[in-house]
Amino acid sequence: MKLVIQVGNISISKKIVEKDLDKVINRIIKKFNGEIKNPMRYELFRYKINKGVIVIYKDNKRLRTANRWFEYRALVALSELTGERYYYSVKKIMNGIETEVDGVSLDKDTMVEVKRARITQSWIDFYERKRKKLGFKNIIIIASNFERNTDWPPTFEAYRIKIDWKSLYNYYLKFNFPTWIREHIPKRHIRFLLPNGYWTGIKRKITDTAKYKMEDKFRKHINTLKSRGLLPVKVYYSLARMVNPVSEYHGKGIPLPYVILAFDVDVKLKEPLIIGGRKFFVDIIKKVRPFAKIIAEKIEKLGLESKIIYSGQKGFHIYGLKDNVAYEVRPEEIEELSKEFADLADNINFRSRSGFDLHRIFKLPGTVDASTGIVLSDKLKILSFNDKLEKIR
């Protein structure tokens, strides 16, 4: 979260964490004469003062992304250990402010909090206050590290999690680009979403040479990441051709007007996602598959082949192929089809000032979404992770 104080032309910003939110708001109200206003989108708190405003913003997209994969893995591991299922990311109101509980048992007696950071006594005290205010009987905390000599309330259970990266690394040691997309890779930029929410990209063009295959160069980059203690949570590539794919690593890539014909279909959840074991998402994506089939049928009516790919979490990517190879179209063509599929696919939102967003990226077929273990394939393949939970309380 970020606190921003704007008075006239002066602006001050500061990062804050959830456990300090109440203290910060109380200090604001005590120090400044003003009035609490309804928060706007992306805001948790808005306070109007003389000649200015004080705002507390929700976590940004990078931080949410960095947390989500870890929360998925932690709740799946907990579900497999306990045999219970949990609602994921449940929104609650505490002290008039929206807050989030990472997991809630189906009987709604137990709350689960997952933290990538170290759990200290101040976090324990905060979570106990939060538990009482939200009316839960018990709380489970999952984290990668805990402070020693802490005082635990009797309502708490705590688990240290060890993430299994070996299974993901072993998968990429044998990675091959799917044949139907392979010939397009040299013209595309490839980038990696890292566990900390940051991005990195391949700085050399991926091509076959007399000495090395494209897969050798891809795996070399995976090894470089591993040597830094990182492996990708997700791998993406650019739908549009790039004049120089490597320059897109620096945000200066120049796209060409040729786009792989692909559509994104995700489930629109009205209720919180329920996590129960590794296949918690299977029931959800079953609801989406009929929409994916409708798009696939319409693609086939254009005289093309279709391929439906599991996209990694809550839906599918549907590709158009010709002669068993991914098919390229002009941006105007995919724009027109996006309008036709507006009620089915998310492509209608892939826009820039000049039309279709030529910098749009999709998850790379054949890679793994490490938040769920789903391999991006036309078959439901799930990489089994051996994440370990050690009970410390």
C-alpha positions in Angstrom: 0.0 0.0 0.0 1.1 3.6 -0.6 0.2 6.7 1.4 0.1 9.9 -0.6 -0.3 13.4 1.0 -1.1 16.1 -1.5 -1.2 19.7 -0.3 -1.1 22.3 -3.0 1.9 21.6 -5.2 3.6 19.5 -2.5 3.3 15.7 -2.7 4.7 13.2 -0.2 4.4 9.5 -0.6 5.4 6.6 1.7 5.0 2.8 1.6 2.9 1.3 4.4 2.0 -2.3 5.3 -1.3 -3.8 6.3 -0.4 -4.1 10.0 0.2 -0.4 10.3 -2.9 0.7 8.5 -5.0 1.5 11.6 -2.2 3.5 13.2 -1.6 5.5 10.1 -5.3 6.4 9.6 -5.6 7.4 13.3 -2.6 9.6 13.0 -4.0 11.3 9.9 -7.3 12.0 11.5 -5.6 13.3 14.7 -3.1 15.5 12.9 -5.1 16.9 10.1 -8.5 18.7 10.2 -10.6 17.1 7.4 -13.3 14.8 6.3 -13.3 11.1 5.3 -14.6 10.7 1.8 -15.6 7.6 -0.2 -12.5 6.0 -1.7 -12.1 6.0 -5.5 -11.0 3.0 -7.6 -7.7 1.6 -6.4 -8.0 3.5 -3.1 -8.5 2.1 0.4 -8.9 5.5 2.2 -9.5 9.1 1.1 -9.3 12.1 3.5 -10.1 15.6 2.3 -8.1 18.3 4.0 -7.7 22.1 3.5 -6.1 22.7 0.1 -5.3 19.0 -0.4 -6.1 15.3 0.0 -4.6 12.3 1.8 -5.0 8.9 0.0 -4.0 5.4 0.9 -3.8 3.3 -2.3 -4.3 -0.5 -2.6 -1.3 -2.7 -3.4 -0.1 -2.2 -7.0 -0.4 -4.8 -9.7 3.2 -5.9 -9.3 2.8 -6.6 -5.6 -0.5 -8.4 -6.1 1.1 -10.5 -8.8 4.0 -11.4 -6.6 1.7 -12.5 -3.8 -0.9 -14.3 -5.8 1.2 -17.3 -7.0 2.6 -17.8 -3.5 -0.9 -17.7 -2.0 -2.2 -20.2 -4.5 0.7 -22.6 -3.7 0.4 -22.1 0.1 -3.4 -22.8 0.1 -3.1 -25.8 -2.1 -0.4 -27.3 0.2 -2.6 -26.5 3.2 -5.6 -28.1 1.6 -3.6 -31.3 0.7 -2.3 -31.4 4.3 -5.6 -30.8 6.1 -8.1 -32.2 3.6 -10.1 -29.0 3.8 -11.1 -26.5 1.1 -10.7 -22.7 1.4 -12.3 -19.7 -0.1 -9.5 -17.6 -1.7 -9.1 -13.8 -1.4 -12.2 -12.9 0.6 -13.0 -9.2 0.9 -14.1 -8.0 4.3 -14.7 -4.6 6.0 -12.7 -3.8 9.1 -12.9 -0.4 10.8 -14.7 0.9 7.8 -11.9 -0.1 5.4 -11.8 -2.9 2.9 -9.4 -5.7 3.9 -8.6 -9.0 2.4 -8.4 -12.5 4.0 -6.2 -14.8 1.9 -8.2 -17.9 2.8 -11.4 -18.7 4.7 -12.5 -22.3 5.6 -15.8 -23.3 4.1 -17.4 -23.4 7.6 -16.1 -19.8 7.9 -14.6 -20.5 11.3 -10.9 -20.2 10.3 -9.0 -17.5 8.5 -5.8 -18.1 6.7 -3.1 -15.5 6.1 -0.2 -16.2 3.7 2.9 -14.0 4.0 6.0 -14.0 1.8 7.8 -11.7 4.3 9.0 -12.7 7.7 6.4 -13.0 10.5 7.4 -11.0 13.5 5.6 -10.4 16.8 4.0 -7.2 15.4 2.4 -9.2 12.6 1.1 -11.8 15.0 -0.4 -9.1 17.2 -2.0 -7.5 14.1 -3.5 -10.8 12.9 -4.9 -11.5 16.3 -6.7 -8.1 16.3 -7.9 -8.8 12.7 -9.2 -12.2 13.7 -11.2 -10.8 16.6 -12.6 -7.9 14.6 -13.7 -10.1 11.7 -15.2 -12.7 14.1 -13.1 -15.8 13.2 -12.5 -18.5 15.9 -9.1 -19.6 14.6 -6.3 -18.4 12.3 -3.6 -20.2 10.3 -0.5 -18.4 9.2 1.7 -19.7 6.4 5.0 -18.0 5.7 8.5 -18.8 4.6 10.2 -17.4 7.7 9.3 -16.7 11.3 10.9 -14.6 14.0 12.1 -16.6 17.0 10.8 -16.3 20.6 7.4 -15.0 19.6 4.3 -15.1 21.8 1.5 -17.0 20.1 -2.2 -16.7 21.1 -3.9 -20.1 21.6 -6.1 -19.5 18.5 -3.1 -19.7 16.1 -1.6 -22.4 14.0 1.6 -21.6 12.0 3.3 -23.4 9.1 6.7 -22.7 7.4 6.4 -23.4 3.7 9.2 -24.6 1.4 8.4 -24.0 -2.2 9.4 -26.8 -4.6 11.4 -25.2 -7.5 13.1 -28.4 -8.5 10.1 -29.9 -10.3 9.7 -26.7 -12.4 13.5 -26.6 -13.2 13.5 -30.3 -14.2 10.5 -29.6 -16.6 12.4 -26.7 -18.3 15.5 -28.8 -18.7 13.5 -30.9 -21.2 11.5 -28.0 -22.7 10.8 -27.9 -26.4 8.7 -25.2 -28.2 5.5 -26.8 -29.6 5.9 -27.4 -33.3 2.8 -25.4 -34.2 4.3 -22.1 -32.7 8.0 -22.8 -33.1 8.6 -21.0 -36.4 7.2 -17.8 -35.0 9.4 -17.6 -32.0 12.5 -15.9 -33.6 10.3 -12.9 -34.4 8.9 -12.6 -30.9 10.1 -11.2 -27.7 10.1 -13.6 -24.7 9.8 -12.3 -21.1 9.7 -13.9 -17.7 7.5 -13.0 -14.7 9.7 -13.6 -11.6 8.5 -14.7 -8.2 9.1 -11.2 -6.8 6.7 -9.7 -9.3 9.5 -8.2 -11.5 10.1 -8.9 -15.2 13.1 -9.9 -17.1 13.5 -10.8 -20.8 15.7 -12.8 -23.1 18.4 -10.4 -24.4 19.4 -12.5 -27.4 17.4 -13.5 -30.4 16.0 -17.0 -30.2 17.0 -18.8 -33.5 18.3 -22.1 -34.6 22.0 -22.0 -35.5 24.5 -24.6 -36.7 25.7 -25.0 -33.1 22.6 -24.4 -30.9 18.9 -25.0 -31.3 16.3 -22.4 -30.1 15.6 -24.7 -27.1 19.2 -24.7 -26.1 19.2 -20.9 -25.9 15.9 -20.8 -24.0 17.2 -23.4 -21.4 20.4 -21.4 -21.1 18.4 -18.4 -19.9 16.5 -20.6 -17.5 19.9 -21.7 -16.1 21.0 -18.1 -15.8 17.8 -17.3 -13.8 18.4 -20.4 -11.6 21.9 -19.3 -10.8 20.4 -16.1 -9.4 18.0 -18.1 -7.2 15.0 -17.4 -9.5 12.8 -19.3 -11.8 9.9 -17.9 -13.8 6.4 -18.1 -12.4 5.1 -17.4 -15.9 6.6 -17.1 -19.4 5.1 -14.7 -22.0 5.7 -13.9 -25.6 4.6 -11.0 -27.9 1.7 -11.7 -30.2 3.0 -9.3 -32.8 6.2 -9.6 -34.7 9.0 -7.4 -33.5 11.5 -5.6 -35.8 14.1 -6.4 -33.2 12.7 -8.7 -30.5 15.6 -8.1 -28.1 14.9 -4.3 -28.0 11.5 -5.0 -26.5 13.4 -6.1 -23.4 14.2 -2.5 -22.8 10.7 -1.3 -23.7 11.8 0.1 -27.0 10.6 -2.7 -29.3 9.0 -1.7 -32.6 6.2 -4.1 -33.6 5.3 -5.1 -37.1 1.6 -5.3 -38.2 1.4 -9.1 -38.1 -0.4 -10.6 -35.1 -0.8 -14.3 -34.2 -4.5 -15.0 -34.3 -5.3 -15.8 -30.7 -8.1 -15.1 -28.2 -8.2 -15.1 -24.5 -11.2 -16.5 -22.6 -11.4 -16.4 -18.8 -14.1 -17.2 -16.3 -15.8 -14.3 -14.6 -16.0 -15.3 -11.0 -19.0 -13.9 -9.0 -18.0 -15.8 -5.9 -14.6 -16.3 -4.2 -12.5 -19.0 -5.8 -12.5 -22.3 -3.7 -9.1 -23.9 -3.4 -8.9 -27.6 -2.7 -5.9 -29.6 -3.8 -4.0 -29.2 -7.0 -7.0 -29.4 -9.3 -9.0 -26.7 -7.6 -9.4 -24.8 -10.9 -10.7 -27.8 -13.0 -14.3 -27.2 -12.1 -14.0 -23.5 -13.0 -12.4 -23.9 -16.4 -15.0 -26.5 -17.3 -17.5 -23.6 -17.2 -15.4 -21.7 -19.7 -14.7 -24.5 -22.2 -18.1 -24.1 -24.0 -17.3 -20.5 -24.8 -13.8 -21.5 -26.0 -15.5 -24.1 -28.3 -17.8 -21.4 -29.8 -14.7 -19.3 -30.8 -12.9 -22.4 -32.1 -15.9 -23.2 -34.3 -16.0 -19.7 -35.7 -12.3 -19.8 -36.4 -12.9 -23.0 -38.3 -15.6 -21.3 -40.4 -12.9 -19.0 -41.6 -11.2 -21.9 -43.2 -8.6 -22.3 -40.5 -7.8 -25.0 -37.9 -8.3 -24.2 -34.2 -6.4 -25.1 -31.1 -7.7 -24.7 -27.6 -4.9 -24.2 -25.0 -5.3 -24.2 -21.2 -4.1 -20.7 -20.2 -2.8 -21.6 -16.8 -5.4 -20.5 -14.2 -9.0 -19.7 -15.1 -9.5 -20.2 -18.8 -8.2 -20.9 -22.3 -6.3 -19.3 -25.3 -7.9 -20.2 -28.6 -5.5 -20.1 -31.6 -6.2 -20.1 -35.3 -3.8 -22.3 -37.3 -3.1 -23.0 -41.0 -1.4 -26.1 -42.1 -0.8 -26.9 -38.4 1.1 -23.7 -37.8 -0.1 -20.6 -35.8 -1.7 -18.2 -38.3 -0.8 -14.5 -38.5 -3.3 -11.7 -39.4 -3.3 -8.0 -39.8 -4.3 -6.0 -36.6 -7.5 -4.8 -38.3 -8.6 -8.4 -38.8 -8.1 -9.4 -35.2 -9.8 -6.2 -34.2 -12.9 -7.0 -36.2 -13.0 -10.6 -34.8 -12.5 -9.2 -31.3 -15.7 -7.1 -31.7 -17.6 -10.2 -32.9 -16.3 -12.2 -29.9 -16.8 -9.3 -27.5 -19.1 -11.3 -25.2 -16.9 -14.4 -25.2 -13.2 -13.2 -25.2 -11.2 -10.5 -23.5 -9.5 -9.4 -26.7 -11.9 -6.4 -27.0 -9.8 -4.9 -24.2 -6.5 -5.4 -26.1 -6.4 -1.8 -27.3 -4.0 1.1 -27.7 -4.4 4.6 -29.0 -3.9 3.4 -32.5 -6.1 0.3 -32.4 -5.1 -3.2 -31.4 -2.3 -3.3 -28.8 0.7 -4.6 -30.7 2.6 -4.9 -27.5 0.1 -7.4 -26.1 1.7 -10.5 -24.6 0.3 -14.1 -24.1 1.7 -16.9 -22.0 4.0 -19.0 -24.1 2.6 -22.4 -25.2 4.4 -25.3 -23.6 5.5 -23.4 -20.5 4.2 -23.8 -17.0 2.1 -21.4 -14.9 3.9 -22.0 -11.7 1.0 -20.7 -9.6 -1.2 -23.7 -10.5 1.2 -26.1 -12.2 -0.8 -26.1 -15.4 1.2 -26.7 -18.6 0.0 -24.5 -21.5 -1.2 -27.3 -23.7 -4.3 -28.6 -25.5 -4.3 -31.4 -22.9 -4.9 -30.8 -19.2 -1.4 -31.4 -17.9 -0.6 -30.4 -14.3 3.0 -30.4 -13.0 3.0 -31.9 -9.5 4.8 -29.6 -7.0 6.1 -31.0 -3.8 5.7 -27.9 -1.6 6.3 -28.7 2.1 4.6 -27.3 5.1 6.3 -27.6 8.5 4.1 -27.0 11.5 5.9 -24.7 14.0 2.9 -23.9 16.1 
